Amino acid sequence: GKTKTPTITVKDRTGKKLVKNTDYTVTVPKGRTAIGKYTYTIKFKGNYAGAKAKKVTFTITPKKPSIQTPKAAKKAITVKWKKTAKSQTTGYQVMVATDKNFKKNVKKVYVKGYRKTSYTMKKLKAKTKYYVKVRTYKTVKGKKIYSDWSKVKTIKTK
């Protein structure tokens, strides 16, 4: 994708906005196109020389998946979603619960592989309304970086 460059505004403790290259310099990390965490270093100079350098980290997250209407079965739900790009996805996390805030009877599962586009959640309660959502994750340097959750869908088991 395109190189991501966040806007950085630096202020002193009184709230005065500092001027780049006069009051501070920014060391920009390389890359910034792939999913991951990137750290900028802000070094102070001029009237602010001697102040401790600050590190600012930002994260590029995967694109959230598009969930389709789930299918109900006896004590089970099949969840389907649209595949996301291989460069953005290591796998998916599927979550179901019996309340819209995802606090009661929560079940989570990881589905490995960007090609997978469905999962059947079993051992659920019969004739119960469930809320379902999905998000993608990408493993970078051994840590999972998550997308936002998809829209929430509701389904009643048979």
Contacts in CASP RR format, 6 or more apart in sequence:
PFRMAT RR
TARGET T0000
AUTHOR 0000-0000-0000
METHOD contacts of the structure
MODEL  1
GKTKTPTITVKDRTGKKLVKNTDYTVTVPKGRTAIGKYTYTIKFKGNYAG
AKAKKVTFTITPKKPSIQTPKAAKKAITVKWKKTAKSQTTGYQVMVATDK
NFKKNVKKVYVKGYRKTSYTMKKLKAKTKYYVKVRTYKTVKGKKIYSDWS
KVKTIKTK
1 33 0 8 1.000
2 33 0 8 1.000
3 31 0 8 1.000
3 32 0 8 1.000
3 33 0 8 1.000
4 32 0 8 1.000
4 33 0 8 1.000
4 58 0 8 1.000
4 60 0 8 1.000
5 28 0 8 1.000
5 32 0 8 1.000
6 40 0 8 1.000
6 58 0 8 1.000
8 26 0 8 1.000
8 40 0 8 1.000
8 42 0 8 1.000
8 56 0 8 1.000
9 17 0 8 1.000
10 17 0 8 1.000
10 18 0 8 1.000
10 20 0 8 1.000
10 23 0 8 1.000
10 24 0 8 1.000
10 42 0 8 1.000
11 17 0 8 1.000
11 18 0 8 1.000
12 18 0 8 1.000
12 48 0 8 1.000
18 24 0 8 1.000
18 48 0 8 1.000
20 26 0 8 1.000
22 45 0 8 1.000
22 46 0 8 1.000
23 44 0 8 1.000
23 45 0 8 1.000
23 46 0 8 1.000
23 47 0 8 1.000
23 48 0 8 1.000
24 42 0 8 1.000
24 43 0 8 1.000
24 44 0 8 1.000
24 45 0 8 1.000
24 48 0 8 1.000
25 42 0 8 1.000
25 43 0 8 1.000
25 45 0 8 1.000
26 40 0 8 1.000
26 41 0 8 1.000
26 42 0 8 1.000
26 43 0 8 1.000
27 40 0 8 1.000
27 41 0 8 1.000
27 42 0 8 1.000
27 43 0 8 1.000
28 40 0 8 1.000
29 38 0 8 1.000
29 39 0 8 1.000
29 40 0 8 1.000
31 38 0 8 1.000
32 38 0 8 1.000
32 60 0 8 1.000
33 60 0 8 1.000
34 60 0 8 1.000
34 87 0 8 1.000
34 140 0 8 1.000
35 60 0 8 1.000
35 61 0 8 1.000
35 62 0 8 1.000
35 87 0 8 1.000
35 88 0 8 1.000
35 138 0 8 1.000
35 140 0 8 1.000
35 145 0 8 1.000
36 59 0 8 1.000
36 60 0 8 1.000
36 138 0 8 1.000
36 140 0 8 1.000
36 145 0 8 1.000
37 57 0 8 1.000
37 58 0 8 1.000
37 59 0 8 1.000
37 140 0 8 1.000
37 145 0 8 1.000
38 57 0 8 1.000
38 58 0 8 1.000
38 59 0 8 1.000
38 60 0 8 1.000
39 55 0 8 1.000
39 56 0 8 1.000
39 57 0 8 1.000
40 55 0 8 1.000
40 56 0 8 1.000
40 57 0 8 1.000
40 58 0 8 1.000
41 53 0 8 1.000
41 54 0 8 1.000
41 55 0 8 1.000
41 56 0 8 1.000
42 53 0 8 1.000
42 54 0 8 1.000
42 55 0 8 1.000
42 56 0 8 1.000
43 53 0 8 1.000
44 50 0 8 1.000
44 51 0 8 1.000
44 53 0 8 1.000
59 145 0 8 1.000
60 145 0 8 1.000
61 145 0 8 1.000
61 146 0 8 1.000
61 147 0 8 1.000
61 148 0 8 1.000
62 84 0 8 1.000
62 88 0 8 1.000
62 89 0 8 1.000
62 136 0 8 1.000
62 137 0 8 1.000
62 138 0 8 1.000
62 145 0 8 1.000
62 146 0 8 1.000
62 147 0 8 1.000
63 84 0 8 1.000
63 85 0 8 1.000
63 88 0 8 1.000
63 136 0 8 1.000
63 147 0 8 1.000
64 135 0 8 1.000
64 136 0 8 1.000
64 147 0 8 1.000
64 148 0 8 1.000
64 149 0 8 1.000
64 150 0 8 1.000
65 81 0 8 1.000
65 82 0 8 1.000
65 84 0 8 1.000
65 92 0 8 1.000
65 134 0 8 1.000
65 135 0 8 1.000
65 136 0 8 1.000
65 147 0 8 1.000
65 150 0 8 1.000
66 81 0 8 1.000
66 82 0 8 1.000
66 150 0 8 1.000
67 79 0 8 1.000
67 80 0 8 1.000
67 81 0 8 1.000
67 132 0 8 1.000
67 133 0 8 1.000
67 134 0 8 1.000
67 150 0 8 1.000
67 151 0 8 1.000
67 153 0 8 1.000
68 80 0 8 1.000
68 81 0 8 1.000
68 82 0 8 1.000
68 153 0 8 1.000
69 153 0 8 1.000
69 155 0 8 1.000
70 77 0 8 1.000
70 78 0 8 1.000
70 79 0 8 1.000
70 80 0 8 1.000
70 130 0 8 1.000
70 132 0 8 1.000
70 153 0 8 1.000
70 155 0 8 1.000
71 77 0 8 1.000
71 78 0 8 1.000
71 80 0 8 1.000
71 155 0 8 1.000
72 155 0 8 1.000
72 156 0 8 1.000
72 157 0 8 1.000
72 158 0 8 1.000
73 120 0 8 1.000
73 157 0 8 1.000
73 158 0 8 1.000
74 126 0 8 1.000
74 157 0 8 1.000
74 158 0 8 1.000
75 122 0 8 1.000
75 123 0 8 1.000
75 124 0 8 1.000
75 125 0 8 1.000
75 126 0 8 1.000
75 157 0 8 1.000
75 158 0 8 1.000
76 120 0 8 1.000
76 121 0 8 1.000
76 122 0 8 1.000
76 123 0 8 1.000
76 124 0 8 1.000
76 157 0 8 1.000
77 96 0 8 1.000
77 120 0 8 1.000
77 121 0 8 1.000
77 124 0 8 1.000
77 130 0 8 1.000
77 132 0 8 1.000
77 155 0 8 1.000
77 157 0 8 1.000
78 118 0 8 1.000
78 119 0 8 1.000
78 120 0 8 1.000
78 121 0 8 1.000
79 94 0 8 1.000
79 96 0 8 1.000
79 118 0 8 1.000
79 119 0 8 1.000
79 120 0 8 1.000
79 121 0 8 1.000
79 132 0 8 1.000
79 134 0 8 1.000
80 117 0 8 1.000
80 118 0 8 1.000
81 92 0 8 1.000
81 117 0 8 1.000
81 118 0 8 1.000
81 134 0 8 1.000
81 150 0 8 1.000
82 117 0 8 1.000
83 89 0 8 1.000
83 114 0 8 1.000
83 115 0 8 1.000
83 117 0 8 1.000
84 114 0 8 1.000
84 136 0 8 1.000
85 114 0 8 1.000
86 114 0 8 1.000
88 114 0 8 1.000
88 136 0 8 1.000
88 138 0 8 1.000
88 147 0 8 1.000
89 113 0 8 1.000
89 114 0 8 1.000
89 136 0 8 1.000
89 137 0 8 1.000
89 138 0 8 1.000
90 112 0 8 1.000
90 113 0 8 1.000
90 114 0 8 1.000
90 137 0 8 1.000
90 138 0 8 1.000
90 139 0 8 1.000
90 144 0 8 1.000
91 110 0 8 1.000
91 111 0 8 1.000
91 112 0 8 1.000
91 113 0 8 1.000
91 114 0 8 1.000
91 116 0 8 1.000
91 136 0 8 1.000
91 137 0 8 1.000
91 138 0 8 1.000
92 110 0 8 1.000
92 111 0 8 1.000
92 113 0 8 1.000
92 116 0 8 1.000
92 119 0 8 1.000
92 134 0 8 1.000
92 135 0 8 1.000
92 136 0 8 1.000
92 137 0 8 1.000
93 108 0 8 1.000
93 109 0 8 1.000
93 110 0 8 1.000
93 111 0 8 1.000
93 134 0 8 1.000
93 135 0 8 1.000
93 136 0 8 1.000
93 137 0 8 1.000
93 146 0 8 1.000
94 108 0 8 1.000
94 109 0 8 1.000
94 111 0 8 1.000
94 119 0 8 1.000
94 121 0 8 1.000
94 132 0 8 1.000
94 133 0 8 1.000
94 134 0 8 1.000
95 102 0 8 1.000
95 106 0 8 1.000
95 107 0 8 1.000
95 108 0 8 1.000
95 132 0 8 1.000
95 133 0 8 1.000
95 134 0 8 1.000
95 149 0 8 1.000
96 106 0 8 1.000
96 107 0 8 1.000
96 121 0 8 1.000
96 124 0 8 1.000
96 130 0 8 1.000
96 131 0 8 1.000
96 132 0 8 1.000
97 103 0 8 1.000
97 104 0 8 1.000
97 105 0 8 1.000
97 106 0 8 1.000
97 107 0 8 1.000
97 130 0 8 1.000
97 131 0 8 1.000
98 104 0 8 1.000
98 105 0 8 1.000
98 125 0 8 1.000
98 128 0 8 1.000
98 129 0 8 1.000
98 130 0 8 1.000
98 131 0 8 1.000
99 105 0 8 1.000
99 131 0 8 1.000
100 131 0 8 1.000
100 152 0 8 1.000
102 131 0 8 1.000
102 133 0 8 1.000
105 125 0 8 1.000
107 121 0 8 1.000
107 124 0 8 1.000
109 119 0 8 1.000
109 121 0 8 1.000
110 137 0 8 1.000
111 119 0 8 1.000
121 132 0 8 1.000
124 130 0 8 1.000
124 157 0 8 1.000
125 157 0 8 1.000
126 157 0 8 1.000
126 158 0 8 1.000
127 156 0 8 1.000
127 157 0 8 1.000
127 158 0 8 1.000
128 156 0 8 1.000
128 157 0 8 1.000
129 154 0 8 1.000
129 155 0 8 1.000
129 156 0 8 1.000
130 154 0 8 1.000
130 155 0 8 1.000
130 156 0 8 1.000
130 157 0 8 1.000
131 152 0 8 1.000
131 153 0 8 1.000
131 154 0 8 1.000
132 152 0 8 1.000
132 153 0 8 1.000
132 154 0 8 1.000
132 155 0 8 1.000
133 149 0 8 1.000
133 150 0 8 1.000
133 151 0 8 1.000
133 152 0 8 1.000
133 153 0 8 1.000
134 149 0 8 1.000
134 150 0 8 1.000
135 146 0 8 1.000
135 147 0 8 1.000
135 148 0 8 1.000
135 149 0 8 1.000
135 150 0 8 1.000
136 146 0 8 1.000
136 147 0 8 1.000
137 144 0 8 1.000
137 145 0 8 1.000
137 146 0 8 1.000
137 147 0 8 1.000
138 144 0 8 1.000
138 145 0 8 1.000
139 145 0 8 1.000
END
